[in-house]
Structure formats: C-alpha cells, structure tokens
C-alpha cells in the first residue's frame, strides 16, 4: 500500500498544472527518497542498562529518564542514525519526520479501524491508506516543503512555484478559519494548516491509489455500497468520536489538528471524487462550488 500511495503521489506531482518542471524534479526526488518505517525497527534498542526495581515507581521513572538523557547525549558527534525509531511499535499513531524525510507507521496503527488484511481494498485505502497519504503529504505541507530530500532545511522552490503554493494553501487556511466549532469560536486555519493540507492531500492520494488497486483487482458493491463509497465511509469511520465542549475549546485553541468532524467534512467537501461517489449535486452541503475548492496535491 505504501508503494501504491507513493506511485499515486508521483503521478499527481507529474501532472500538477501549477508547478514548474524545475520544482517538480525536486519534489519527485524528495518523494522517492522517503524512508519507510513500517511496524517495528530493524534493530531493537537494548534496555539492559536501565535499572528497574519493584521497590519504587518514582525511582524507576527517574532511572528511565536518566538513561534516555544519556542515550540522547551519546548521539553528539556521531553520524545521524537514520534507522532510529521515535515511536514504540504498539503506538497507535503515525508521523512524518522532516529532518529524516521518513514516513513512520508503527504496528499499533496497522489494525482496525485503520487496517485489517481481511478487509477489501476500499476500506483499507480509506483507513490506513489515507493515513499513509497524510504522512507523505506532510513532506510537502507549509513546514515540510522547507526541507529537502535529505531532511536539510533548504529552499528548493522557484519563487513563482512558492507563490502559487502559498495562494493554494491560503485557500485551505481560509476554509478552515471559516468553520465555527462552538458558539463564536472558529477553527484557526493557520494553526491547523499543515494538518489540513496533509488530510486534503492524503485522502486524494489514497483515492488515486485505490483506483490503481481496483484496476488490478476490480471489485463490486458490498452491502449496497460501491468501493468508492466504502472508501469514504472508512475514512469517516476512523474519525467517528465525541468530545465535550470544554475539550473541544482547548483543542481548537492549542492543537494543530482540526477536531474530528472537520477532518472529515473539510477535505471531503473539496473533492469531486466524493461528490461523484455519492451522487451529490451542486449546492449540497458537502459540495463546495468548483471555484472555491482547494487542491494542492
Ligand atoms: Zn499530521
């Protein structure tokens, strides 16, 4: 699936009408240099030197912190270990590292509701596929795009391409700033720009990859839903959740991730693929008019 998603993002970069060939070549170079970390590290960290005793929880905690500080200080003056893992295998999360140009999917997220080997492609691509696309897109969001294929801070964009990128991402920021979460509290489109860009790009790339998978292995409706519909249902199911207003208020003011409902309705209302899958008409609540849609990748 990771390879499928990379091929899909490659196709899309190739056909971006707003990007010059010079920047395109650098974007593709960066995409092809992604280091993929999936499941668990190839070498396990040795914790043998950490003194753990049943006698005291606090003492154990300090011992761990001390050991970890020493381990980190030990990196000084040594070459970068590109194989290092920053999440434990059971963690239910994923991330992109701009300084290593790596995408990371611990074993913990490779299970329902994101992924199950027994599910059909549409459901897996809408679940973990969108997560894979999300992390890949972080390499090209407002922050990630400032790093090169090796993970060095370098501006590899022509001035015109950077200006066009900014124009497109401003639209994403404005869209999300216009959402009202609670009474008069709006989402902060600037705070959440990178994550919203990654959601929007990730779902589009995952859908593109699903088309490739379906071309290899055609599939029909299940329980009355087409593969395309199941893809979007799977994406929405991942985010199905409920929050108290106070928690929502804290998230909106401090967290770069939009609350779950907007992570679904925000990106999908920009996608003609979603509109087609469910036969929505122009003017329907989940269909943004064509001239207001955002699309970067
Ligand atoms: Zn993210």
Boltz pocket constraint, residues with backbone or C-beta under 6 A from the ligand:
constraints:
  - pocket:
      binder: B
      contacts: [[A, 94], [A, 134], [A, 138], [A, 194], [A, 195], [A, 198]]
      max_distance: 6.0
